[in-house]
Amino acid sequence: MIGEIPGVPVGQPYANRVLASEAKVHRPRIAGICGTKTTGAESIVLSGGYKDDEDLGDVIIYTGHGGQDGSGNQISDQSLDDSGNAALVTSHLQGLPVRVIRGSKSESVYAPQSGYRYDGLYRVASYGSKLGIDGHLIWQFRMEAAIDTPMPAVESAQLPVDPTDNDVEVPAGNDAPERVSSNVQRIVRSSLVKNAVKRWHADQCQVCGITIETPGGTYSEGAHIQALGRPHNGPDRTDNVLCLCPNCHVKLDVGAIVVNDDLTVIENGVPVGPLRTHPRHTLSHECIRSHRERWRS
């Protein structure tokens, strides 16, 4: 259950964890992270369980699981081998959204006054380790609100007032703002297409051959050859996706890299070698030509 739960709006309250579990918003009734290394993280609960958490509303610095005693003190180091922590790493590497639930026990001004509240989808933008307040190694995950996730309401206290705000004029705003529809579930399906390509190539860049190693595993990006959306209208299929490192992904997107019909890679007008292939990964020559012609015109 990655992504939105049908029929559950952002801001939906729950009196307790049991009701949130029954609604499948956060299935575990005790654990703060739902997911595994294989599937990625479905959801997290932010409810004051870790001293090092930071809640900025649309950005959350979320402390991973493990190493605590019954009083909430960190008594040992955390590990990325913990299934919950590994799940969040997978969500970062594969670009999967994570449902965020806030609980009233958190000291955050964005926490609900009672019970729990579903606050939308966030992405794991980055992660890293540090010594926590209690002096032990912890893993923290920077969670950023997805495009369609609104800023959570301030219920438990007022935000501090910045004195410099008095110098800022109130903008006129727009009585009839343009509304753009977005379907997060489509993004998840798109991730499945990209992830299939990345698995076939074991995260090795098809252009330069590099494999990026991170503490949580290897990393690569799925890059559409013919861009999605207007005016390019490329298909969201594996034959229109390459497994690339971030550098080669940027080069492809700006036309510094194009691919000939014989799968020779051309970088800035110079042939640099054949595109790495996989028996299960066929490529659309129509998409390759569309991308090439776009940048040669």
C-alpha positions in Angstrom: 0.0 0.0 0.0 2.5 2.6 -1.2 1.0 6.1 -1.7 -2.5 7.4 -1.0 -5.2 5.2 0.5 -8.4 5.6 -1.6 -11.0 7.6 0.2 -8.7 9.0 2.9 -8.2 12.7 2.6 -5.3 14.7 4.0 -6.2 15.9 7.5 -8.3 12.8 8.4 -8.2 12.4 12.2 -8.1 9.1 14.1 -8.8 8.8 17.8 -6.1 6.1 18.3 -3.6 3.9 16.5 -6.1 1.0 16.2 -8.4 3.1 14.0 -5.5 4.3 11.9 -4.4 0.7 11.5 -7.9 -0.5 10.5 -8.0 2.3 7.9 -4.7 1.0 6.5 -3.2 4.5 6.9 -0.5 3.1 9.2 -0.9 -0.7 9.7 1.3 -1.4 12.7 -0.3 -0.5 16.1 3.0 0.1 17.9 5.9 0.5 15.4 6.6 4.0 14.1 7.7 2.8 10.6 5.7 0.5 8.4 7.6 -1.2 5.6 10.6 -3.4 4.7 13.8 -3.0 2.7 12.2 -4.8 -0.2 9.0 -2.8 -0.4 10.1 0.5 0.9 8.3 2.4 3.7 4.5 2.7 3.5 4.1 5.1 6.4 5.6 6.7 9.5 4.2 8.1 12.7 5.6 11.3 14.2 4.5 11.3 17.9 7.3 12.3 20.1 9.1 9.0 20.3 12.6 10.3 19.6 14.2 13.4 21.1 16.1 14.3 17.9 13.1 14.6 15.7 12.4 18.0 14.1 9.1 19.0 12.6 9.0 22.1 10.4 5.7 21.3 8.8 6.5 20.7 5.2 9.9 19.3 6.2 10.5 16.7 8.8 13.8 15.5 10.2 12.7 12.0 11.2 14.9 9.8 13.5 15.1 6.2 12.6 14.2 3.2 14.7 16.1 1.3 17.3 18.5 1.6 20.3 16.0 3.0 22.9 15.0 1.8 26.3 11.5 1.8 27.7 11.8 5.4 28.8 12.6 6.8 25.4 16.4 7.2 26.0 18.9 6.2 23.3 21.1 3.6 24.9 22.8 2.1 21.8 23.6 2.9 18.2 21.0 2.6 15.5 21.6 0.5 12.4 20.5 0.7 8.8 19.9 -3.0 9.0 16.8 -2.3 11.1 13.9 -3.2 8.8 12.2 0.2 9.3 15.3 2.2 8.6 16.1 0.0 5.6 12.6 0.7 4.3 13.1 4.4 4.4 16.4 4.1 2.6 14.6 2.1 -0.1 12.0 4.8 -0.4 14.8 7.3 -0.9 16.6 5.3 -3.5 13.5 4.4 -5.5 11.6 7.7 -5.1 8.6 6.2 -3.3 6.2 8.4 -1.4 5.6 7.8 2.4 2.4 8.5 4.3 3.0 10.7 7.4 0.8 10.5 10.4 1.2 13.0 13.3 0.3 12.1 16.9 -0.7 14.4 19.7 2.2 13.3 21.9 4.7 15.2 19.7 5.8 18.6 21.0 5.5 20.0 17.5 3.2 22.9 16.9 1.8 20.9 13.9 0.7 18.0 16.1 -3.1 17.4 16.5 -4.5 18.3 19.9 -5.7 14.7 20.4 -5.3 11.3 18.7 -3.6 11.1 15.3 -4.0 12.8 11.9 -3.0 11.7 8.4 -1.0 14.6 6.9 -0.3 13.4 3.4 2.6 12.1 1.3 6.2 13.0 1.9 9.3 11.9 0.1 12.6 10.9 1.7 14.9 13.6 0.2 18.1 12.5 2.0 19.4 10.6 5.0 22.5 10.5 7.1 23.9 9.6 10.6 25.0 11.7 13.5 25.5 11.5 17.3 22.1 12.1 18.9 21.3 14.0 22.0 21.9 10.9 24.2 25.4 10.4 22.6 24.7 7.4 20.4 24.7 7.1 16.6 21.3 7.7 15.1 20.1 7.7 11.5 17.9 10.6 10.4 15.8 11.0 7.3 14.8 14.4 5.7 11.2 14.1 4.7 9.8 16.7 2.3 6.1 17.2 1.6 5.0 16.0 -1.9 3.8 18.7 -4.3 0.1 18.2 -3.5 0.5 17.8 0.3 -0.7 21.0 2.1 1.1 22.5 5.0 -0.3 20.9 8.2 -2.5 23.0 10.4 -1.1 24.6 13.6 -3.3 23.3 16.4 -1.3 23.1 19.6 0.3 26.5 19.7 1.0 29.6 17.6 4.1 29.8 15.5 6.7 32.4 16.8 6.4 35.7 15.2 9.4 37.0 13.2 9.7 40.8 13.9 11.0 41.3 10.4 7.6 40.1 9.1 6.2 43.6 9.9 8.2 45.0 7.0 6.7 42.5 4.5 3.7 43.7 2.6 0.7 41.4 2.4 0.5 40.1 -1.2 -2.8 40.6 -3.0 -3.2 36.9 -3.9 -5.6 35.5 -6.4 -9.3 35.2 -6.1 -9.4 32.5 -8.8 -6.2 30.5 -8.6 -5.5 28.0 -11.3 -6.0 24.4 -10.1 -3.8 21.7 -11.4 -4.8 18.1 -10.9 -2.1 15.5 -10.0 -2.3 11.8 -9.4 0.3 10.5 -6.9 -0.7 6.9 -7.6 0.5 7.5 -11.2 3.9 8.5 -9.9 4.1 5.3 -8.0 3.3 3.3 -11.1 5.9 5.3 -12.9 8.4 4.3 -10.2 7.7 0.7 -10.8 8.6 1.0 -14.5 11.8 2.8 -13.6 12.7 0.4 -10.8 12.3 -2.6 -13.2 14.9 -1.1 -15.5 17.2 -0.2 -12.6 17.0 -3.8 -11.3 17.8 -5.3 -14.7 21.0 -3.2 -14.8 21.8 -3.6 -11.1 22.0 0.2 -10.8 24.9 0.4 -13.3 24.7 3.5 -15.6 24.1 2.4 -19.1 26.3 5.2 -20.5 29.3 5.5 -18.3 29.2 2.2 -16.4 29.4 3.7 -12.9 27.6 2.1 -9.9 27.1 4.5 -7.0 27.4 2.9 -3.6 25.6 4.4 -0.6 25.4 3.2 3.0 21.9 1.8 2.2 22.7 0.2 -1.1 23.4 1.1 -4.7 21.8 4.2 -6.4 20.8 5.0 -9.9 18.0 7.0 -11.7 15.5 5.9 -14.2 15.5 8.4 -17.1 12.8 8.7 -19.7 14.4 9.0 -23.2 11.4 10.7 -24.8 10.1 13.0 -22.1 6.6 12.5 -20.6 4.0 15.1 -20.9 3.3 17.8 -23.5 4.7 18.5 -26.0 6.8 15.3 -26.1 4.2 12.8 -24.9 6.6 10.0 -24.4 5.3 6.6 -23.1 5.8 5.5 -19.5 7.2 2.1 -20.5 10.5 0.3 -19.8 11.5 0.7 -23.5 11.5 4.4 -23.0 13.6 4.4 -19.8 17.4 4.2 -19.3 19.3 3.3 -16.1 21.6 6.3 -15.6 23.8 7.9 -12.9 22.7 11.4 -12.0 25.4 13.0 -14.2 24.4 11.1 -17.3 20.7 11.7 -16.5 21.3 15.5 -16.6 23.2 15.2 -19.8 20.4 13.2 -21.4 17.8 15.7 -20.3 19.7 18.7 -21.8 20.7 16.9 -25.0 24.5 16.6 -24.2 23.9 12.9 -24.7 21.9 11.4 -27.5 21.8 7.8 -28.8 22.0 6.6 -32.4 19.8 3.9 -33.9 22.7 1.4 -33.5 22.8 2.4 -29.8 26.1 4.3 -30.0 26.2 7.0 -27.4 27.0 10.5 -28.7 28.2 13.0 -26.2 28.5 16.6 -27.4 28.8 15.4 -31.0 31.5 12.8 -30.3 30.9 9.0 -30.2 31.9 7.6 -26.8 30.9 4.0 -27.1 28.0 1.6 -27.2 25.0 1.9 -24.8 25.1 -0.9 -22.2 22.2 -3.3 -22.7 20.4 -6.1 -21.0 18.6 -9.1 -22.6 15.3 -8.2 -20.9 15.6 -4.5 -21.6 14.5 -3.7 -25.2 14.5 -0.1 -26.3 12.1 1.9 -28.5 13.9 3.2 -31.5 11.0 5.6 -32.0 11.7 7.2 -28.6 15.4 7.3 -29.2 14.9 9.0 -32.5 12.4 11.5 -31.0 14.9 12.5 -28.3 17.8 12.8 -30.8 15.7 14.8 -33.3 14.6 17.1 -30.5 18.1 18.1 -29.7 19.5 18.1 -33.2 16.8 20.4 -34.5 
